[in-house]
Amino acid sequence: MKSEANARARSDEGPFYRHLLTSLARIEDGSILRFAFFALLAGTMGVLYVDFRELSANAPADLTFTPQPILPPASSEEGGGRPRPALNTPPDILDEPLRIELTSGGVLRLTGTIDPGSAQRFEQEIVSRGEYVSTVLLDSPGGSVDDALEMGRQILEHGLNTQVPDGALCASSCPIVFASGTEREAGRDAAIGVHQIYAAALSATPIDALSVAGVAMADAQMATAQITRHLGQTGVDPGLWLHALETPPDRLYYFSPEEMERYALVTRWMEN
């Protein structure tokens, strides 16, 4: 004879866990695996987020610092280089992406920051208007080293002249472009300066900076080799770039007229 307890155990009105086990048994194995996968993924993302918060809070300052090297006053607090000459172009215009304009007399004027893609736009302008262009006039705080090198190669290939007049700025990677001219004209009060290539501070986020710091350093060294080789091809003394290697990325080393002559950076002075 069945006891009352056995009857209850085998009935549909048993304890809650029996209903739960019965329900789970009806679920397909694939559905259970999908649920487990997404639960595991959500948990992993939560752990990564917590780790990222801790990494951001504890990251060294030199990996999270993003330098702003456009218009520092001189090379360093200890001296070296001359004080920055006065500039005619407002900083907000220099901070804009590179603007390329063909002006009278075959002068192609480049104003603003050398943003990624500038070399491609420059090449398109040369291809479409090359027969009219004889001189590239620069007023730029620099920017992308790769684009500056490529623009320099195009200037060298087409035998174009370059200019940096009084009151104009040619800093950071811009001197690479200027050095590529067949004739390199500058005003004695032109602001031409260099500094180190970014390495650990290339990334916008601390976690990225930590993960790519070694690669960024290798890239900076390779870029330095390319710049030195390119300067040698233009006839400019590669020793000029030693001042870039010695100057932190948040400063600029501005060349004096005597230094520009000594390094053969300028072939002719622009007289007012």
C-alpha positions, -999 to 999 in steps of 0.1 A, spaced: 0 0 0 13 34 -9 18 58 20 4 93 19 40 106 17 48 85 -13 17 96 -30 26 133 -25 62 127 -38 49 112 -70 21 137 -76 24 170 -96 20 189 -64 54 179 -51 80 204 -37 92 234 -58 126 219 -68 108 190 -85 89 214 -107 122 232 -114 139 200 -124 110 190 -146 111 223 -164 148 222 -169 145 187 -183 122 201 -210 147 227 -222 169 217 -251 207 212 -244 215 240 -270 194 265 -251 212 257 -218 246 261 -234 237 294 -250 224 307 -217 256 296 -200 278 312 -227 261 346 -224 262 345 -186 299 338 -187 305 365 -213 286 391 -192 307 381 -161 340 384 -181 330 419 -194 322 429 -158 356 418 -146 374 435 -175 356 468 -168 367 467 -131 403 459 -141 402 488 -166 389 512 -140 418 502 -116 443 504 -145 432 539 -154 434 551 -119 469 536 -113 485 542 -147 517 562 -146 513 599 -156 537 595 -186 513 570 -202 482 590 -197 496 624 -205 487 638 -240 512 666 -248 500 698 -265 532 709 -284 517 734 -308 529 767 -294 553 763 -265 575 793 -259 610 778 -264 629 745 -262 633 740 -225 633 759 -192 671 756 -192 675 773 -226 685 760 -260 671 773 -292 659 808 -296 626 823 -283 597 817 -306 593 845 -331 559 863 -333 532 845 -353 507 860 -377 482 831 -378 458 826 -349 463 793 -329 427 782 -336 434 782 -373 467 764 -369 449 738 -349 424 730 -377 431 702 -402 455 711 -430 440 735 -456 455 734 -491 449 764 -513 464 774 -547 473 811 -547 488 834 -573 522 829 -587 520 791 -585 522 790 -547 504 762 -530 496 773 -494 494 748 -466 478 761 -434 469 741 -403 477 707 -387 490 679 -408 462 654 -400 462 618 -412 452 618 -449 469 652 -456 495 635 -479 467 620 -500 449 653 -504 483 670 -512 490 644 -539 455 649 -555 462 687 -556 496 682 -572 481 658 -598 452 681 -607 472 714 -606 508 703 -608 516 723 -639 507 755 -620 525 747 -587 561 757 -583 563 765 -545 548 751 -513 542 777 -486 540 763 -451 523 776 -420 517 746 -398 523 732 -362 530 698 -377 512 666 -370 513 632 -387 549 622 -393 540 596 -419 520 622 -439 548 648 -436 573 623 -449 551 613 -478 545 650 -487 582 656 -485 588 628 -509 563 642 -534 579 677 -532 613 661 -537 600 641 -567 584 670 -584 612 694 -577 591 720 -559 604 748 -538 593 755 -502 588 787 -482 582 797 -446 578 835 -445 582 858 -415 554 853 -390 547 818 -402 551 786 -381 567 753 -393 570 730 -363 572 694 -352 569 673 -384 565 704 -407 602 710 -411 604 676 -428 582 690 -455 601 723 -457 634 705 -459 622 687 -491 622 718 -513 647 722 -541 650 759 -530 641 764 -494 633 800 -486 625 813 -451 622 846 -433 647 853 -406 618 856 -382 601 824 -393 593 801 -364 608 768 -374 612 742 -347 613 705 -338 608 681 -310 606 644 -302 583 620 -319 555 607 -296 559 572 -283 540 561 -251 516 590 -254 503 580 -289 472 564 -275 441 582 -263 434 557 -235 457 544 -207 449 507 -214 458 511 -250 490 531 -242 501 503 -218 495 476 -244 512 493 -273 540 513 -256 567 489 -268 554 489 -304 551 527 -303 587 531 -292 598 509 -320 577 529 -345 593 561 -332 628 548 -337 619 536 -372 604 570 -381 635 587 -368 656 566 -391 633 574 -421 635 611 -413 673 611 -410 676 593 -444 651 616 -460 670 647 -448 702 633 -463 684 629 -496 673 666 -496 708 680 -489 699 691 -453 724 681 -426 707 652 -407 724 665 -376 695 690 -375 673 662 -361 695 658 -331 677 688 -316 644 670 -321 657 639 -302 668 661 -273 636 682 -270 606 668 -251 573 664 -270 557 692 -250 584 717 -260 599 730 -292 634 738 -303 633 769 -325 662 773 -349 681 805 -352 690 819 -386 726 809 -380 716 773 -373 694 771 -403 723 782 -425 747 758 -407 724 728 -413 716 739 -449 680 740 -440 676 774 -458 690 780 -492 678 815 -496 664 842 -472 631 859 -479 636 897 -476 607 918 -465 
